[in-house]
């Protein structure tokens, strides 16, 4: 299946999903990982309605005195990571994603842990299906830090149902409902 068709199929499933119980388990598992505990800085998106809510992740990071960085699209192929806190002013970009207005950026390679978003994840090879812009693939290609994704039951696939291209980047760890 091509990526566009896979995204449409998954999006239809996500619109009708009540995943609150799954997600609390995912948060708890994330907060117990060695990667989370060791990280002093976290890169994480400001979630949209169809994504796993990242607000609890951001709140936990801030309460643990971790620095939080959120992505901001700067052109058609790049994004910067900007420091985020409770005073950060936000706006909604043309893709419907909240981003910081201004703010202090950081080289993504200086962030200890990236929480990587995705529409779906392949459990056999840790492939991810992104949203089609390739932003995270470009960030991850040379990223030396740890990467973790959270996958509720709709986002989990035993094997990829979408075409995986050579430029697609994998995630190191995918936390899902059977994660131990």
Rosetta constraint file for C-alpha pairs under 8 A:
AtomPair CA 1 CA 5 HARMONIC 6.45 0.50
AtomPair CA 1 CA 6 HARMONIC 6.36 0.50
AtomPair CA 1 CA 161 HARMONIC 6.05 0.50
AtomPair CA 1 CA 162 HARMONIC 4.94 0.50
AtomPair CA 1 CA 163 HARMONIC 6.16 0.50
AtomPair CA 2 CA 6 HARMONIC 6.30 0.50
AtomPair CA 2 CA 162 HARMONIC 5.41 0.50
AtomPair CA 2 CA 163 HARMONIC 5.46 0.50
AtomPair CA 3 CA 7 HARMONIC 6.03 0.50
AtomPair CA 3 CA 129 HARMONIC 7.49 0.50
AtomPair CA 3 CA 162 HARMONIC 5.25 0.50
AtomPair CA 3 CA 163 HARMONIC 6.14 0.50
AtomPair CA 4 CA 8 HARMONIC 6.32 0.50
AtomPair CA 5 CA 9 HARMONIC 6.25 0.50
AtomPair CA 6 CA 10 HARMONIC 6.12 0.50
AtomPair CA 6 CA 161 HARMONIC 6.94 0.50
AtomPair CA 6 CA 162 HARMONIC 5.86 0.50
AtomPair CA 7 CA 11 HARMONIC 5.87 0.50
AtomPair CA 7 CA 119 HARMONIC 7.01 0.50
AtomPair CA 7 CA 129 HARMONIC 7.85 0.50
AtomPair CA 7 CA 131 HARMONIC 7.59 0.50
AtomPair CA 8 CA 12 HARMONIC 6.29 0.50
AtomPair CA 9 CA 13 HARMONIC 6.67 0.50
AtomPair CA 10 CA 14 HARMONIC 6.16 0.50
AtomPair CA 10 CA 119 HARMONIC 7.03 0.50
AtomPair CA 10 CA 120 HARMONIC 7.53 0.50
AtomPair CA 10 CA 154 HARMONIC 7.41 0.50
AtomPair CA 10 CA 155 HARMONIC 7.52 0.50
AtomPair CA 11 CA 15 HARMONIC 6.25 0.50
AtomPair CA 11 CA 50 HARMONIC 7.64 0.50
AtomPair CA 11 CA 119 HARMONIC 7.72 0.50
AtomPair CA 12 CA 16 HARMONIC 7.23 0.50
AtomPair CA 13 CA 17 HARMONIC 6.60 0.50
AtomPair CA 13 CA 154 HARMONIC 6.93 0.50
AtomPair CA 14 CA 50 HARMONIC 6.15 0.50
AtomPair CA 14 CA 154 HARMONIC 6.86 0.50
AtomPair CA 15 CA 50 HARMONIC 6.66 0.50
AtomPair CA 17 CA 154 HARMONIC 7.93 0.50
AtomPair CA 19 CA 23 HARMONIC 6.00 0.50
AtomPair CA 19 CA 152 HARMONIC 6.97 0.50
AtomPair CA 20 CA 24 HARMONIC 6.34 0.50
AtomPair CA 21 CA 25 HARMONIC 6.69 0.50
AtomPair CA 22 CA 26 HARMONIC 6.44 0.50
AtomPair CA 22 CA 152 HARMONIC 6.05 0.50
AtomPair CA 22 CA 153 HARMONIC 7.59 0.50
AtomPair CA 22 CA 177 HARMONIC 6.54 0.50
AtomPair CA 23 CA 27 HARMONIC 6.22 0.50
AtomPair CA 23 CA 52 HARMONIC 7.16 0.50
AtomPair CA 23 CA 152 HARMONIC 6.55 0.50
AtomPair CA 24 CA 28 HARMONIC 6.26 0.50
AtomPair CA 25 CA 29 HARMONIC 6.22 0.50
AtomPair CA 25 CA 177 HARMONIC 7.18 0.50
AtomPair CA 26 CA 30 HARMONIC 6.11 0.50
AtomPair CA 26 CA 150 HARMONIC 6.45 0.50
AtomPair CA 26 CA 151 HARMONIC 7.78 0.50
AtomPair CA 26 CA 152 HARMONIC 7.79 0.50
AtomPair CA 26 CA 175 HARMONIC 6.31 0.50
AtomPair CA 26 CA 176 HARMONIC 6.35 0.50
AtomPair CA 26 CA 177 HARMONIC 6.92 0.50
AtomPair CA 27 CA 31 HARMONIC 6.20 0.50
AtomPair CA 27 CA 56 HARMONIC 7.74 0.50
AtomPair CA 27 CA 57 HARMONIC 7.10 0.50
AtomPair CA 28 CA 32 HARMONIC 6.47 0.50
AtomPair CA 29 CA 33 HARMONIC 6.58 0.50
AtomPair CA 29 CA 175 HARMONIC 7.17 0.50
AtomPair CA 29 CA 179 HARMONIC 7.68 0.50
AtomPair CA 29 CA 180 HARMONIC 7.93 0.50
AtomPair CA 30 CA 36 HARMONIC 6.70 0.50
AtomPair CA 30 CA 175 HARMONIC 7.08 0.50
AtomPair CA 31 CA 36 HARMONIC 5.83 0.50
AtomPair CA 31 CA 37 HARMONIC 7.00 0.50
AtomPair CA 32 CA 36 HARMONIC 6.90 0.50
AtomPair CA 32 CA 37 HARMONIC 6.91 0.50
AtomPair CA 33 CA 37 HARMONIC 6.33 0.50
AtomPair CA 34 CA 38 HARMONIC 5.99 0.50
AtomPair CA 35 CA 39 HARMONIC 6.03 0.50
AtomPair CA 35 CA 113 HARMONIC 6.94 0.50
AtomPair CA 35 CA 146 HARMONIC 6.80 0.50
AtomPair CA 36 CA 113 HARMONIC 7.19 0.50
AtomPair CA 39 CA 66 HARMONIC 7.31 0.50
AtomPair CA 39 CA 112 HARMONIC 5.30 0.50
AtomPair CA 39 CA 113 HARMONIC 6.20 0.50
AtomPair CA 40 CA 65 HARMONIC 7.63 0.50
AtomPair CA 40 CA 66 HARMONIC 4.81 0.50
AtomPair CA 40 CA 67 HARMONIC 6.27 0.50
AtomPair CA 40 CA 112 HARMONIC 6.57 0.50
AtomPair CA 41 CA 66 HARMONIC 5.19 0.50
AtomPair CA 41 CA 67 HARMONIC 4.49 0.50
AtomPair CA 41 CA 68 HARMONIC 5.81 0.50
AtomPair CA 41 CA 69 HARMONIC 7.46 0.50
AtomPair CA 41 CA 111 HARMONIC 5.38 0.50
AtomPair CA 41 CA 112 HARMONIC 5.33 0.50
AtomPair CA 41 CA 113 HARMONIC 6.54 0.50
AtomPair CA 42 CA 61 HARMONIC 7.36 0.50
AtomPair CA 42 CA 66 HARMONIC 6.90 0.50
AtomPair CA 42 CA 67 HARMONIC 6.22 0.50
AtomPair CA 42 CA 68 HARMONIC 4.97 0.50
AtomPair CA 42 CA 69 HARMONIC 6.09 0.50
AtomPair CA 42 CA 111 HARMONIC 6.08 0.50
AtomPair CA 42 CA 112 HARMONIC 6.17 0.50
AtomPair CA 42 CA 113 HARMONIC 4.98 0.50
AtomPair CA 42 CA 114 HARMONIC 5.84 0.50
AtomPair CA 42 CA 115 HARMONIC 7.35 0.50
AtomPair CA 43 CA 68 HARMONIC 5.96 0.50
AtomPair CA 43 CA 69 HARMONIC 4.65 0.50
AtomPair CA 43 CA 70 HARMONIC 5.68 0.50
AtomPair CA 43 CA 71 HARMONIC 7.62 0.50
AtomPair CA 43 CA 81 HARMONIC 7.27 0.50
AtomPair CA 43 CA 111 HARMONIC 6.47 0.50
AtomPair CA 43 CA 112 HARMONIC 7.95 0.50
AtomPair CA 43 CA 113 HARMONIC 6.19 0.50
AtomPair CA 43 CA 114 HARMONIC 4.56 0.50
AtomPair CA 43 CA 115 HARMONIC 6.08 0.50
AtomPair CA 44 CA 54 HARMONIC 7.39 0.50
AtomPair CA 44 CA 58 HARMONIC 7.61 0.50
AtomPair CA 44 CA 68 HARMONIC 7.32 0.50
AtomPair CA 44 CA 69 HARMONIC 6.36 0.50
AtomPair CA 44 CA 70 HARMONIC 5.29 0.50
AtomPair CA 44 CA 71 HARMONIC 7.26 0.50
AtomPair CA 44 CA 114 HARMONIC 6.12 0.50
AtomPair CA 44 CA 115 HARMONIC 5.10 0.50
AtomPair CA 44 CA 116 HARMONIC 6.90 0.50
AtomPair CA 45 CA 54 HARMONIC 6.96 0.50
AtomPair CA 45 CA 70 HARMONIC 5.30 0.50
AtomPair CA 45 CA 71 HARMONIC 6.12 0.50
AtomPair CA 45 CA 115 HARMONIC 7.65 0.50
AtomPair CA 45 CA 116 HARMONIC 7.82 0.50
AtomPair CA 45 CA 117 HARMONIC 7.20 0.50
AtomPair CA 46 CA 54 HARMONIC 6.20 0.50
AtomPair CA 46 CA 55 HARMONIC 7.33 0.50
AtomPair CA 46 CA 70 HARMONIC 6.79 0.50
AtomPair CA 46 CA 97 HARMONIC 7.23 0.50
AtomPair CA 46 CA 98 HARMONIC 6.06 0.50
AtomPair CA 46 CA 99 HARMONIC 7.29 0.50
AtomPair CA 47 CA 51 HARMONIC 5.65 0.50
AtomPair CA 47 CA 52 HARMONIC 6.71 0.50
AtomPair CA 47 CA 53 HARMONIC 5.59 0.50
AtomPair CA 47 CA 54 HARMONIC 5.56 0.50
AtomPair CA 47 CA 55 HARMONIC 7.63 0.50
AtomPair CA 47 CA 97 HARMONIC 7.43 0.50
AtomPair CA 47 CA 98 HARMONIC 7.79 0.50
AtomPair CA 48 CA 52 HARMONIC 7.96 0.50
AtomPair CA 48 CA 53 HARMONIC 7.50 0.50
AtomPair CA 48 CA 96 HARMONIC 7.59 0.50
AtomPair CA 48 CA 97 HARMONIC 6.38 0.50
AtomPair CA 48 CA 98 HARMONIC 7.93 0.50
AtomPair CA 49 CA 53 HARMONIC 7.78 0.50
AtomPair CA 51 CA 117 HARMONIC 7.67 0.50
AtomPair CA 51 CA 118 HARMONIC 7.87 0.50
AtomPair CA 51 CA 119 HARMONIC 7.59 0.50
AtomPair CA 52 CA 150 HARMONIC 7.56 0.50
AtomPair CA 52 CA 152 HARMONIC 7.89 0.50
AtomPair CA 54 CA 58 HARMONIC 6.22 0.50
AtomPair CA 55 CA 59 HARMONIC 6.03 0.50
AtomPair CA 56 CA 60 HARMONIC 6.03 0.50
AtomPair CA 57 CA 61 HARMONIC 6.11 0.50
AtomPair CA 58 CA 62 HARMONIC 6.17 0.50
AtomPair CA 58 CA 68 HARMONIC 6.93 0.50
AtomPair CA 59 CA 63 HARMONIC 6.09 0.50
AtomPair CA 60 CA 64 HARMONIC 6.03 0.50
AtomPair CA 61 CA 65 HARMONIC 6.33 0.50
AtomPair CA 61 CA 66 HARMONIC 5.09 0.50
AtomPair CA 61 CA 67 HARMONIC 7.18 0.50
AtomPair CA 61 CA 68 HARMONIC 6.88 0.50
AtomPair CA 62 CA 66 HARMONIC 5.43 0.50
AtomPair CA 62 CA 67 HARMONIC 6.72 0.50
AtomPair CA 62 CA 68 HARMONIC 6.99 0.50
AtomPair CA 62 CA 85 HARMONIC 7.49 0.50
AtomPair CA 67 CA 83 HARMONIC 7.16 0.50
AtomPair CA 67 CA 84 HARMONIC 7.66 0.50
AtomPair CA 68 CA 83 HARMONIC 5.76 0.50
AtomPair CA 68 CA 84 HARMONIC 5.39 0.50
AtomPair CA 68 CA 85 HARMONIC 7.07 0.50
AtomPair CA 69 CA 81 HARMONIC 5.44 0.50
AtomPair CA 69 CA 82 HARMONIC 5.06 0.50
AtomPair CA 69 CA 83 HARMONIC 4.33 0.50
AtomPair CA 69 CA 84 HARMONIC 5.40 0.50
AtomPair CA 69 CA 106 HARMONIC 7.99 0.50
AtomPair CA 70 CA 81 HARMONIC 5.15 0.50
AtomPair CA 70 CA 82 HARMONIC 5.38 0.50
AtomPair CA 70 CA 83 HARMONIC 6.48 0.50
AtomPair CA 70 CA 84 HARMONIC 6.37 0.50
AtomPair CA 70 CA 99 HARMONIC 7.41 0.50
AtomPair CA 70 CA 100 HARMONIC 7.70 0.50
AtomPair CA 71 CA 79 HARMONIC 6.06 0.50
AtomPair CA 71 CA 80 HARMONIC 5.50 0.50
AtomPair CA 71 CA 81 HARMONIC 4.37 0.50
AtomPair CA 71 CA 82 HARMONIC 6.23 0.50
AtomPair CA 71 CA 99 HARMONIC 6.90 0.50
AtomPair CA 72 CA 79 HARMONIC 5.22 0.50
AtomPair CA 72 CA 80 HARMONIC 5.24 0.50
AtomPair CA 72 CA 81 HARMONIC 6.11 0.50
AtomPair CA 72 CA 82 HARMONIC 6.90 0.50
AtomPair CA 72 CA 99 HARMONIC 5.46 0.50
AtomPair CA 72 CA 100 HARMONIC 6.75 0.50
AtomPair CA 73 CA 78 HARMONIC 6.08 0.50
AtomPair CA 73 CA 79 HARMONIC 4.13 0.50
AtomPair CA 73 CA 80 HARMONIC 6.45 0.50
AtomPair CA 74 CA 78 HARMONIC 5.74 0.50
AtomPair CA 74 CA 79 HARMONIC 5.14 0.50
AtomPair CA 74 CA 80 HARMONIC 6.70 0.50
AtomPair CA 75 CA 79 HARMONIC 7.04 0.50
AtomPair CA 77 CA 133 HARMONIC 7.47 0.50
AtomPair CA 77 CA 134 HARMONIC 7.43 0.50
AtomPair CA 77 CA 135 HARMONIC 6.25 0.50
AtomPair CA 78 CA 135 HARMONIC 6.19 0.50
AtomPair CA 78 CA 138 HARMONIC 7.79 0.50
AtomPair CA 79 CA 135 HARMONIC 6.83 0.50
AtomPair CA 80 CA 105 HARMONIC 6.52 0.50
AtomPair CA 80 CA 106 HARMONIC 7.42 0.50
AtomPair CA 80 CA 107 HARMONIC 7.76 0.50
AtomPair CA 80 CA 108 HARMONIC 7.53 0.50
AtomPair CA 81 CA 105 HARMONIC 5.45 0.50
AtomPair CA 81 CA 106 HARMONIC 5.87 0.50
AtomPair CA 81 CA 107 HARMONIC 7.26 0.50
AtomPair CA 81 CA 108 HARMONIC 6.40 0.50
AtomPair CA 82 CA 100 HARMONIC 7.09 0.50
AtomPair CA 82 CA 102 HARMONIC 7.95 0.50
AtomPair CA 82 CA 103 HARMONIC 5.80 0.50
AtomPair CA 82 CA 104 HARMONIC 5.37 0.50
AtomPair CA 82 CA 105 HARMONIC 4.16 0.50
AtomPair CA 82 CA 106 HARMONIC 6.38 0.50
AtomPair CA 83 CA 103 HARMONIC 6.33 0.50
AtomPair CA 83 CA 104 HARMONIC 5.53 0.50
AtomPair CA 83 CA 105 HARMONIC 6.09 0.50
AtomPair CA 83 CA 106 HARMONIC 7.47 0.50
AtomPair CA 84 CA 88 HARMONIC 5.76 0.50
AtomPair CA 84 CA 100 HARMONIC 7.51 0.50
AtomPair CA 84 CA 103 HARMONIC 7.80 0.50
AtomPair CA 88 CA 100 HARMONIC 6.40 0.50
AtomPair CA 88 CA 101 HARMONIC 7.50 0.50
AtomPair CA 88 CA 103 HARMONIC 7.60 0.50
AtomPair CA 89 CA 100 HARMONIC 5.72 0.50
AtomPair CA 89 CA 101 HARMONIC 5.58 0.50
AtomPair CA 90 CA 98 HARMONIC 6.15 0.50
AtomPair CA 90 CA 99 HARMONIC 5.33 0.50
AtomPair CA 90 CA 100 HARMONIC 4.37 0.50
AtomPair CA 90 CA 101 HARMONIC 5.45 0.50
AtomPair CA 91 CA 98 HARMONIC 5.47 0.50
AtomPair CA 91 CA 99 HARMONIC 5.53 0.50
AtomPair CA 91 CA 100 HARMONIC 6.35 0.50
AtomPair CA 91 CA 101 HARMONIC 6.50 0.50
AtomPair CA 92 CA 96 HARMONIC 5.54 0.50
AtomPair CA 92 CA 97 HARMONIC 5.27 0.50
AtomPair CA 92 CA 98 HARMONIC 4.31 0.50
AtomPair CA 92 CA 99 HARMONIC 6.17 0.50
AtomPair CA 93 CA 97 HARMONIC 5.46 0.50
AtomPair CA 93 CA 98 HARMONIC 6.29 0.50
AtomPair CA 93 CA 99 HARMONIC 6.87 0.50
AtomPair CA 106 CA 110 HARMONIC 6.97 0.50
AtomPair CA 106 CA 111 HARMONIC 7.84 0.50
AtomPair CA 107 CA 111 HARMONIC 7.41 0.50
AtomPair CA 108 CA 139 HARMONIC 7.58 0.50
AtomPair CA 108 CA 143 HARMONIC 7.32 0.50
AtomPair CA 109 CA 143 HARMONIC 5.61 0.50
AtomPair CA 109 CA 144 HARMONIC 6.28 0.50
AtomPair CA 109 CA 145 HARMONIC 6.80 0.50
AtomPair CA 110 CA 145 HARMONIC 7.98 0.50
AtomPair CA 111 CA 145 HARMONIC 6.91 0.50
AtomPair CA 112 CA 145 HARMONIC 5.31 0.50
AtomPair CA 112 CA 146 HARMONIC 6.41 0.50
AtomPair CA 113 CA 145 HARMONIC 5.85 0.50
AtomPair CA 113 CA 146 HARMONIC 4.82 0.50
AtomPair CA 113 CA 147 HARMONIC 5.82 0.50
AtomPair CA 113 CA 148 HARMONIC 7.54 0.50
AtomPair CA 114 CA 145 HARMONIC 7.44 0.50
AtomPair CA 114 CA 146 HARMONIC 6.31 0.50
AtomPair CA 114 CA 147 HARMONIC 4.90 0.50
AtomPair CA 114 CA 148 HARMONIC 6.38 0.50
AtomPair CA 115 CA 147 HARMONIC 5.99 0.50
AtomPair CA 115 CA 148 HARMONIC 5.02 0.50
AtomPair CA 115 CA 149 HARMONIC 5.53 0.50
AtomPair CA 115 CA 150 HARMONIC 7.83 0.50
AtomPair CA 116 CA 136 HARMONIC 7.66 0.50
AtomPair CA 116 CA 147 HARMONIC 6.53 0.50
AtomPair CA 116 CA 148 HARMONIC 5.98 0.50
AtomPair CA 116 CA 149 HARMONIC 4.96 0.50
AtomPair CA 116 CA 150 HARMONIC 7.86 0.50
AtomPair CA 116 CA 171 HARMONIC 7.46 0.50
AtomPair CA 117 CA 130 HARMONIC 7.18 0.50
AtomPair CA 117 CA 149 HARMONIC 6.26 0.50
AtomPair CA 117 CA 150 HARMONIC 7.62 0.50
AtomPair CA 118 CA 128 HARMONIC 6.08 0.50
AtomPair CA 118 CA 129 HARMONIC 5.65 0.50
AtomPair CA 118 CA 130 HARMONIC 4.63 0.50
AtomPair CA 118 CA 131 HARMONIC 6.81 0.50
AtomPair CA 118 CA 149 HARMONIC 7.66 0.50
AtomPair CA 119 CA 128 HARMONIC 7.46 0.50
AtomPair CA 119 CA 129 HARMONIC 5.56 0.50
AtomPair CA 119 CA 130 HARMONIC 5.66 0.50
AtomPair CA 119 CA 131 HARMONIC 6.68 0.50
AtomPair CA 119 CA 155 HARMONIC 6.12 0.50
AtomPair CA 120 CA 128 HARMONIC 5.78 0.50
AtomPair CA 120 CA 129 HARMONIC 5.12 0.50
AtomPair CA 120 CA 130 HARMONIC 7.35 0.50
AtomPair CA 120 CA 151 HARMONIC 7.27 0.50
AtomPair CA 120 CA 154 HARMONIC 7.64 0.50
AtomPair CA 120 CA 155 HARMONIC 4.15 0.50
AtomPair CA 120 CA 156 HARMONIC 6.02 0.50
AtomPair CA 120 CA 157 HARMONIC 7.14 0.50
AtomPair CA 121 CA 126 HARMONIC 6.40 0.50
AtomPair CA 121 CA 127 HARMONIC 5.65 0.50
AtomPair CA 121 CA 128 HARMONIC 4.46 0.50
AtomPair CA 121 CA 129 HARMONIC 6.25 0.50
AtomPair CA 121 CA 151 HARMONIC 6.92 0.50
AtomPair CA 121 CA 155 HARMONIC 5.89 0.50
AtomPair CA 121 CA 156 HARMONIC 5.33 0.50
AtomPair CA 121 CA 157 HARMONIC 5.98 0.50
AtomPair CA 121 CA 160 HARMONIC 7.37 0.50
AtomPair CA 121 CA 174 HARMONIC 7.72 0.50
AtomPair CA 122 CA 126 HARMONIC 5.23 0.50
AtomPair CA 122 CA 127 HARMONIC 5.05 0.50
AtomPair CA 122 CA 128 HARMONIC 6.33 0.50
AtomPair CA 122 CA 156 HARMONIC 6.35 0.50
AtomPair CA 122 CA 157 HARMONIC 4.85 0.50
AtomPair CA 122 CA 158 HARMONIC 5.66 0.50
AtomPair CA 122 CA 159 HARMONIC 4.99 0.50
AtomPair CA 122 CA 160 HARMONIC 5.01 0.50
AtomPair CA 123 CA 127 HARMONIC 7.42 0.50
AtomPair CA 123 CA 156 HARMONIC 6.77 0.50
AtomPair CA 123 CA 157 HARMONIC 5.97 0.50
AtomPair CA 123 CA 158 HARMONIC 5.04 0.50
AtomPair CA 123 CA 159 HARMONIC 6.27 0.50
AtomPair CA 123 CA 174 HARMONIC 7.51 0.50
AtomPair CA 124 CA 158 HARMONIC 5.88 0.50
AtomPair CA 124 CA 159 HARMONIC 5.68 0.50
AtomPair CA 125 CA 159 HARMONIC 7.52 0.50
AtomPair CA 125 CA 170 HARMONIC 7.63 0.50
AtomPair CA 126 CA 170 HARMONIC 5.42 0.50
AtomPair CA 126 CA 171 HARMONIC 5.57 0.50
AtomPair CA 126 CA 172 HARMONIC 6.85 0.50
AtomPair CA 126 CA 173 HARMONIC 7.25 0.50
AtomPair CA 126 CA 174 HARMONIC 6.87 0.50
AtomPair CA 127 CA 160 HARMONIC 7.32 0.50
AtomPair CA 127 CA 164 HARMONIC 7.62 0.50
AtomPair CA 127 CA 168 HARMONIC 7.57 0.50
AtomPair CA 127 CA 169 HARMONIC 6.87 0.50
AtomPair CA 127 CA 170 HARMONIC 4.67 0.50
AtomPair CA 127 CA 171 HARMONIC 6.54 0.50
AtomPair CA 128 CA 168 HARMONIC 7.70 0.50
AtomPair CA 128 CA 169 HARMONIC 7.36 0.50
AtomPair CA 128 CA 170 HARMONIC 6.24 0.50
AtomPair CA 128 CA 171 HARMONIC 7.11 0.50
AtomPair CA 129 CA 162 HARMONIC 7.60 0.50
AtomPair CA 130 CA 134 HARMONIC 7.21 0.50
AtomPair CA 130 CA 136 HARMONIC 7.77 0.50
AtomPair CA 134 CA 138 HARMONIC 6.31 0.50
AtomPair CA 135 CA 139 HARMONIC 6.39 0.50
AtomPair CA 136 CA 140 HARMONIC 5.85 0.50
AtomPair CA 136 CA 169 HARMONIC 7.93 0.50
AtomPair CA 137 CA 141 HARMONIC 6.09 0.50
AtomPair CA 137 CA 167 HARMONIC 6.94 0.50
AtomPair CA 137 CA 168 HARMONIC 5.73 0.50
AtomPair CA 137 CA 169 HARMONIC 5.22 0.50
AtomPair CA 138 CA 142 HARMONIC 7.95 0.50
AtomPair CA 139 CA 143 HARMONIC 6.40 0.50
AtomPair CA 140 CA 169 HARMONIC 6.35 0.50
AtomPair CA 141 CA 169 HARMONIC 6.43 0.50
AtomPair CA 146 CA 172 HARMONIC 6.92 0.50
AtomPair CA 147 CA 171 HARMONIC 5.63 0.50
AtomPair CA 147 CA 172 HARMONIC 5.35 0.50
AtomPair CA 147 CA 173 HARMONIC 6.40 0.50
AtomPair CA 148 CA 171 HARMONIC 6.21 0.50
AtomPair CA 148 CA 172 HARMONIC 6.14 0.50
AtomPair CA 148 CA 173 HARMONIC 4.76 0.50
AtomPair CA 148 CA 174 HARMONIC 5.68 0.50
AtomPair CA 148 CA 175 HARMONIC 7.17 0.50
AtomPair CA 149 CA 171 HARMONIC 6.82 0.50
AtomPair CA 149 CA 173 HARMONIC 6.40 0.50
AtomPair CA 149 CA 174 HARMONIC 4.79 0.50
AtomPair CA 149 CA 175 HARMONIC 6.14 0.50
AtomPair CA 150 CA 174 HARMONIC 5.79 0.50
AtomPair CA 150 CA 175 HARMONIC 4.89 0.50
AtomPair CA 150 CA 176 HARMONIC 6.13 0.50
AtomPair CA 151 CA 155 HARMONIC 5.26 0.50
AtomPair CA 151 CA 156 HARMONIC 5.82 0.50
AtomPair CA 151 CA 174 HARMONIC 6.73 0.50
AtomPair CA 151 CA 175 HARMONIC 6.10 0.50
AtomPair CA 151 CA 176 HARMONIC 4.96 0.50
AtomPair CA 151 CA 177 HARMONIC 7.68 0.50
AtomPair CA 152 CA 156 HARMONIC 6.47 0.50
AtomPair CA 152 CA 176 HARMONIC 5.96 0.50
AtomPair CA 152 CA 177 HARMONIC 6.64 0.50
AtomPair CA 153 CA 176 HARMONIC 7.41 0.50
AtomPair CA 153 CA 177 HARMONIC 6.96 0.50
AtomPair CA 156 CA 176 HARMONIC 7.41 0.50
AtomPair CA 157 CA 161 HARMONIC 7.55 0.50
AtomPair CA 160 CA 164 HARMONIC 7.55 0.50
AtomPair CA 164 CA 168 HARMONIC 6.47 0.50
AtomPair CA 175 CA 179 HARMONIC 5.60 0.50
